[in-house]
């Protein structure tokens, strides 16, 4: 009798075929969006504009929006584009240190710089997948890596990141390296990697809160050292006056509702769902609902992190997955490309689900993670233009519930 292939490998085979189909479909969509890229209609232009300002020796005025507008229009003119953003500017509103990643690209022409950044983003995603697979010491990962890589590049938010020229891929890599360091019991190094996520500081509060809750002082010390170095780098870029101007910009941005690239009702987080339902007719209700739901999720997160800190156990992987998902859905600012970070918890869930003799809640969690990353996320982008329901938000909330159920059954898993 012919020996049948093992069920997990068979499933990986069929998943790989599905992922290849999705990659081809998304590649076609990206190719159809090439005119937007050629016209400078992408988020990358804000980073490139900031890098050009620093390169020209005007870094002390980096957050002068009029100067940004002047330079951005010059970039658009250089590629022969007649396109202009709503309000005349797609502002660079990230911390000063992040512009250092883009300054070398400012020496290139805009489209060449866009291509190079896309290659860097692809490498970051690939490295993230590789690091996550290597983090599993319980089973060899080499046979699974191709499927995980295909799955990562079959994830629509990754393609949106590439088309927009966003920084989500680097954020994913920094978060993945922090997780890997925790798994290796190198808390200081993990804290240093987490400090680089200050480029997207809205994702950090709950991560730091859990570290405080678990009394991971070495990780917090590593983060503090990294934050000080980043502050010094920011001072190097803009000086004290530039940092003050950035602080003023952050305060001003709280009033940017449906202006200058800030559209809360289109975001894929609790705030986005509340704003889509009730803002602007009932702005107070939208804000209160967001605050209450966020507090509930914080309580859920802390419950999930009860018990000892044991990075070598499967339970830790589930807890970290829970931390990432809650941090994303509770973030006040989460665009579609930011959902690329869901790759981390999803790979952790699916990778651990390859073990034998798993409980029913764990199997449901695996299915839920795959459903969230593919049909739900794809549908979320479509449905968001039809009505006030953010499917991605409800998908993440469902995953949180499944994670809590699996955590209750994971005490004896190694």
C-alpha positions in Angstrom: 0.0 0.0 0.0 1.3 3.4 -0.9 2.1 5.6 2.1 0.0 8.7 2.3 1.7 12.0 3.1 1.3 13.3 6.5 -1.7 15.6 7.0 0.2 18.7 8.0 2.6 18.5 5.0 -0.4 17.9 2.7 -2.1 21.0 4.1 1.1 23.0 3.6 1.2 21.8 0.0 -2.3 23.0 -0.7 -1.8 26.3 1.2 1.3 26.9 -0.9 -0.8 26.6 -4.1 -3.3 29.0 -2.7 -0.7 31.5 -1.7 0.9 31.4 -5.2 -2.5 32.2 -6.7 -3.0 35.1 -4.3 0.5 36.4 -5.0 -0.1 36.4 -8.7 -3.5 38.2 -8.2 -1.9 40.9 -6.0 1.0 41.3 -8.4 -1.5 42.1 -11.2 -3.2 44.6 -8.9 0.1 46.2 -8.1 1.0 46.4 -11.8 -2.3 48.1 -12.5 -1.4 50.7 -9.8 1.8 51.6 -11.5 0.4 54.9 -12.9 -0.2 56.1 -9.3 3.4 55.2 -8.4 4.8 57.0 -11.4 2.8 60.1 -10.5 4.1 60.2 -7.0 0.7 59.3 -5.5 2.1 57.1 -2.7 3.0 57.5 1.0 6.7 57.1 0.2 6.8 60.7 -1.1 6.4 62.0 2.5 9.5 60.1 3.6 11.4 61.2 0.4 10.4 64.8 0.9 11.7 64.8 4.5 14.9 63.1 3.4 15.4 65.8 0.8 14.9 68.6 3.4 17.6 67.0 5.6 19.9 66.5 2.7 19.6 70.2 1.7 20.7 71.3 5.2 17.3 72.5 6.4 16.7 69.8 8.9 16.0 72.3 11.7 12.8 73.2 9.8 11.9 69.6 9.0 8.4 70.0 10.5 7.6 73.3 8.8 4.6 72.2 6.7 5.1 75.0 4.2 8.7 73.9 3.6 7.5 70.3 3.3 4.9 71.4 0.7 7.4 73.4 -1.3 9.8 70.4 -1.4 7.1 67.9 -2.1 5.8 70.0 -5.1 9.4 70.1 -6.4 9.6 66.3 -6.2 6.3 66.0 -8.1 7.5 68.5 -10.7 10.8 66.5 -11.1 8.9 63.4 -12.3 6.5 65.5 -14.5 3.5 64.8 -12.3 0.4 67.0 -12.2 -0.9 65.2 -9.2 -1.4 67.0 -5.9 -2.5 65.7 -2.6 -5.7 66.9 -0.9 -4.8 70.0 1.2 -1.7 70.3 -1.0 0.6 68.1 1.1 1.1 64.6 2.4 3.0 65.6 5.6 5.9 63.8 7.1 4.8 63.4 10.7 7.0 60.6 12.0 9.8 61.0 14.6 12.9 62.8 13.4 15.2 59.8 13.8 13.3 57.7 11.2 14.2 60.1 8.4 17.8 58.9 8.7 16.7 55.6 7.2 15.7 57.5 4.0 18.4 60.1 3.7 20.7 57.8 1.6 17.7 57.4 -0.8 17.5 61.2 -1.2 20.6 61.0 -3.4 18.6 58.9 -5.9 15.8 60.1 -8.2 12.4 59.6 -6.7 11.3 56.6 -8.7 14.7 54.9 -8.2 14.5 55.6 -4.5 11.0 54.1 -4.4 12.2 50.9 -6.0 15.1 50.6 -3.6 12.9 51.1 -0.6 10.6 48.4 -2.0 13.5 46.0 -2.2 14.4 46.8 1.4 10.8 46.2 2.5 10.7 42.8 0.7 14.0 41.8 2.5 12.5 42.9 5.8 9.4 40.8 5.4 11.6 37.8 4.3 13.9 38.2 7.3 10.9 38.4 9.6 9.5 35.1 8.4 12.9 33.5 8.7 13.5 34.7 12.2 10.1 33.6 13.3 10.7 30.1 11.9 14.1 29.8 13.6 12.5 30.9 16.9 10.9 27.5 17.2 13.4 25.2 18.9 10.9 22.3 19.2 10.8 21.3 15.5 12.9 21.8 12.4 11.6 24.8 10.4 13.4 24.4 7.1 10.6 22.4 5.4 8.0 24.9 6.4 9.8 28.2 5.5 8.8 28.3 1.8 5.1 28.0 2.8 5.5 30.7 5.4 7.3 33.0 2.9 4.6 32.5 0.3 2.0 33.1 2.9 3.6 36.4 4.0 3.7 37.7 0.4 0.2 36.5 -0.2 -1.0 38.8 2.6 -2.6 41.9 1.0 -1.4 44.5 3.5 2.2 43.5 2.6 1.4 44.4 -1.0 -0.2 47.7 0.1 2.9 48.4 2.1 5.0 47.9 -1.0 2.8 49.9 -3.3 2.5 52.8 -0.8 6.3 52.7 0.0 5.4 52.6 3.7 7.6 51.6 6.7 5.4 48.7 8.0 8.0 46.1 6.9 10.7 47.6 9.0 8.4 47.9 12.0 7.5 44.2 11.5 11.2 43.3 11.5 12.0 45.2 14.6 9.0 43.7 16.5 10.0 40.2 15.2 13.6 40.7 16.4 12.3 41.8 19.8 10.2 38.6 20.1 13.2 36.5 19.0 15.4 38.2 21.7 12.7 37.4 24.3 12.7 33.8 23.2 16.5 33.7 23.7 16.1 35.3 27.2 18.0 38.4 26.0 15.7 41.0 27.5 18.0 44.0 27.1 18.4 43.3 23.4 14.6 42.9 23.1 14.2 46.3 24.7 16.6 47.8 22.3 14.7 46.4 19.3 11.5 47.7 20.8 12.9 51.2 21.0 13.2 51.3 17.2 9.4 50.8 17.1 9.2 54.5 18.3 8.9 55.2 14.6 5.4 53.9 15.1 5.1 54.8 18.8 1.3 54.3 18.8 1.9 50.5 19.0 4.2 50.7 22.0 2.1 51.7 25.1 0.5 48.3 25.7 3.7 46.4 25.0 5.5 48.5 27.6 2.6 48.1 30.0 2.9 44.3 29.8 6.6 44.5 30.4 5.9 46.7 33.5 3.2 44.3 34.6 5.6 41.4 34.3 8.4 43.4 36.0 10.8 42.8 33.0 13.2 45.5 34.3 16.0 44.5 32.0 13.8 44.8 28.9 12.6 48.2 30.1 16.1 49.3 30.7 17.1 48.2 27.2 14.2 50.2 25.8 15.2 53.3 27.9 18.8 53.1 26.6 17.5 52.8 23.0 15.0 55.6 23.5 17.8 57.9 24.8 20.0 57.0 21.7 17.0 57.8 19.5 16.5 61.1 21.2 20.1 62.0 20.6 19.7 61.0 16.9 16.6 63.1 16.7 18.4 66.1 18.3 21.2 65.5 15.7 18.6 65.7 12.9 16.5 68.7 14.0 18.0 70.3 17.1 16.0 71.3 20.1 13.9 73.8 18.1 13.0 71.1 15.6 11.9 68.7 18.3 9.7 71.4 19.8 8.2 72.0 16.4 7.5 68.2 16.2 5.8 68.3 19.5 3.6 71.1 18.3 2.8 69.2 15.2 1.7 66.1 17.2 -0.7 68.4 19.2 -2.0 69.9 16.0 -2.5 66.5 14.5 -5.1 65.6 17.1 -7.4 68.0 15.2 -6.6 66.6 11.8 -9.9 64.7 11.2 -10.3 63.8 7.6 -7.4 66.2 6.7 -3.8 65.9 5.5 -3.9 62.1 5.2 -5.6 61.5 8.6 -8.9 59.7 8.1 -9.9 58.0 11.4 -13.2 56.5 10.1 -11.2 54.6 7.5 -8.7 53.1 10.0 -8.7 49.4 11.0 -8.8 49.8 14.8 -11.3 50.3 17.5 -11.2 54.1 16.9 -11.8 53.5 13.2 -14.9 51.4 13.9 -16.3 53.8 16.4 -15.7 56.8 14.1 -17.2 54.9 11.1 -20.4 54.3 13.2 -20.9 57.6 15.0 -18.5 60.3 13.9 -19.2 63.1 13.0 -22.9 63.0 14.0 -22.0 61.9 17.6 -18.3 62.6 18.2 -18.5 62.3 21.9 -20.1 58.9 21.7 -17.4 57.8 19.2 -14.6 58.8 21.6 -16.3 57.3 24.7 -17.0 54.0 22.9 -13.3 53.9 21.8 -12.1 54.6 25.4 -14.3 52.0 27.0 -13.5 49.3 24.5 -9.8 50.0 24.8 -10.0 49.7 28.6 -11.8 46.4 28.3 -9.1 45.1 25.9 -6.3 46.2 28.3 -8.0 44.1 31.0 -8.3 41.1 28.7 -4.6 41.5 27.8 -3.4 41.5 31.4 -5.6 38.5 32.1 -3.9 36.7 29.2 -0.5 37.5 30.7 -1.2 36.1 34.2 1.2 33.5 35.3 5.0 33.1 35.1 7.2 34.5 32.3 8.4 31.4 30.4 9.7 32.3 26.9 10.5 28.7 26.1 6.9 27.5 26.2 4.2 27.6 23.6 2.1 29.7 26.0 4.5 32.5 25.7 4.1 32.5 21.9 0.3 32.7 22.3 0.7 35.5 24.9 3.0 37.5 22.5 0.5 36.9 19.7 -2.2 38.3 22.0 -0.1 41.3 22.8 0.5 42.2 19.2 -3.1 41.8 18.1 -4.5 43.9 21.1 -1.8 46.5 20.5 -2.9 46.9 16.9 -6.6 46.9 17.4 -6.3 49.4 20.3 -4.0 51.7 18.5 -5.5 55.1 17.8 -3.9 55.1 14.3 -3.9 52.0 12.2 -4.1 52.1 8.4 -4.5 49.1 6.2 -0.8 48.7 5.5 -0.2 48.5 9.3 -2.1 45.2 9.3 1.2 43.7 7.9 2.2 43.3 11.6 -0.5 40.6 11.9 2.0 38.3 10.1 3.8 38.0 13.4 1.0 36.6 15.6 -0.4 34.6 12.7 2.9 32.8 12.0 3.2 32.1 15.7 -0.2 30.6 15.8 0.1 28.5 12.7 3.6 27.4 13.5 2.6 26.1 16.9 -0.5 24.5 15.5 1.7 22.0 13.6 2.3 20.2 16.8 0.3 17.0 17.5 -2.4 16.3 20.1 -3.6 19.9 20.3 -6.8 20.9 22.0 -9.9 22.0 20.0 -9.6 25.6 21.0 -6.0 25.7 19.6 -7.2 24.2 16.3 -10.0 26.8 16.1 -7.4 29.5 16.7 -5.3 28.3 13.8 -8.3 28.4 11.4 -9.2 31.8 12.8 -5.8 33.2 12.2 -5.8 32.0 8.6 -9.3 33.3 8.0 -8.4 36.7 9.5 -5.3 37.1 7.3 -6.8 36.2 4.0 -10.6 36.3 3.3 -11.4 38.7 6.2 -8.6 41.1 5.5 -9.2 41.0 1.8 -12.9 41.6 2.3 -12.2 44.3 4.8 -10.6 46.5 2.2 -13.6 46.0 -0.1 -16.4 46.3 2.5 -14.9 49.4 4.1 -16.0 51.4 1.0 -19.6 50.1 1.3 -20.6 50.9 4.9 -19.5 51.5 8.4 -18.4 48.0 9.3 -14.7 47.3 9.7 -14.4 43.6 9.2 -10.7 43.6 10.1 -11.5 45.0 13.5 -14.1 42.3 14.2 -11.7 39.7 12.8 -9.0 40.8 15.3 -11.5 40.8 18.2 -12.5 37.3 17.3 -8.9 36.2 17.2 -8.4 37.7 20.7 -11.3 35.7 22.0 -9.8 32.5 20.4 -6.4 33.3 21.8 -7.8 33.6 25.3 -9.6 30.2 24.9 -6.4 28.6 23.6 -4.4 30.1 26.5 -6.7 28.4 29.0 -5.7 25.0 27.4 -2.0 25.7 26.9 -0.7 25.3 30.5 0.9 21.9 29.7 2.1 22.7 26.2 5.9 23.0 25.8 
